[in-house]
Every structure is written in C-alpha cells, then in structure tokens.
Amino acid sequence: MRAALPALLVLALLAACGQKGPLYLRDQPPANQRPPKADPFKPVPYPKEADEESGAKK
C-alpha cells in the first residue's frame, strides 16, 4: 500500500506533463536554420493639423 501511493502519484504527474505525441525535428526548413528576420517596424507619421493643410500662417 505504501509503495502504491507514490507510484500512482508519479504516473499521474507523467500523464499530466502536457506532451502530445512524439518529439520531432522539422524537415522544412531544416532544424538548424533560422527563418529570415522580418522588416523592422516603421512608425506611422502623425496627420497634419488643419492649419497646416489650409496654408494659414500664424
């Protein structure tokens, strides 16, 4: 009885580890290659104010 409880706990922990299916290394792209970096973020400029659009001077 004493050995059954720890064995049951170990089995429950192993079953709940979250692993779904076998581990694998991908084929496309090869596992040792990193994907190319994306373009850097380009901020959107602020819209012009109404005074600048109409050409009015202060």
C-alpha positions in Angstrom: 0.0 0.0 0.0 2.8 2.4 0.9 4.6 1.9 -2.5 1.3 2.1 -4.5 0.6 5.7 -3.5 4.0 7.2 -4.7 3.8 5.1 -7.8 0.3 6.4 -8.5 1.4 10.0 -8.0 4.4 9.5 -10.3 2.1 8.1 -13.0 -0.3 10.9 -12.6 2.4 13.5 -12.9 3.9 11.8 -16.0 0.4 11.6 -17.7 -0.2 15.3 -17.0 3.1 16.7 -18.4 1.3 18.1 -21.5 3.4 16.3 -24.1 1.2 15.4 -27.1 2.7 12.9 -29.5 6.3 12.1 -30.2 9.0 14.7 -30.3 10.3 15.5 -33.8 12.8 17.7 -35.8 11.1 19.6 -38.6 12.2 19.0 -42.2 11.2 22.3 -43.9 13.2 24.4 -43.1 15.9 22.3 -41.7 16.1 22.2 -37.9 19.4 24.1 -37.7 18.2 27.0 -39.9 16.5 30.1 -38.5 13.8 31.9 -40.5 14.8 35.3 -42.1 14.2 38.3 -39.9 11.2 40.4 -40.6 11.4 44.1 -41.7 11.8 46.5 -38.8 8.7 48.4 -37.5 8.0 51.6 -39.4 6.0 54.1 -37.4 3.0 55.9 -39.0 3.5 59.7 -39.2 1.1 62.0 -37.3 -1.6 63.5 -39.6 -1.1 67.2 -40.4 -3.1 69.7 -38.4 -5.9 71.6 -40.1 -3.9 74.9 -40.0 -1.0 73.4 -42.0 -3.3 71.9 -44.6 -5.0 75.2 -45.4 -1.8 77.1 -45.6 -2.7 79.6 -42.9 0.2 81.2 -41.1 0.3 82.3 -37.5 
